[in-house]
Amino acid sequence: MCQFNLTVPAGFGKTFRVRKGQFITVIDSEGSRRPISSRLMPMT
């Protein structure tokens, strides 16, 4: 599992957890979790 942080212009930190390269769990500053497909954000 690789973990990396992104800084958005608004200043909110987002943590993306990649599981088996299939799904990404987005945890915003509010602590809510939204599972999205990794297809929306291709890994480079």
LINRAGI-V879939 format. One line per field, one symbol per residue. ss: DSSP state (2 for helix, 1 for strand, 0 for the rest). phi: phi as a letter, one per 40 degrees, with the letter a starting at -180 (. if undefined). psi: psi as a letter, one per 20 degrees, with the letter a starting at -180 (. if undefined). A space follows every 50 residues. Layout:
ss->???
phi->???
psi->???
This chain:
ss->00111110000011111110001111100000111112220000
phi->.bbabbbcdcgccbbbbcbfgbbbccbcccgcbbcbccccbccb
psi->pqpqqqoqhijpppppopojjgqpoooahijqpoprqihhnpp.
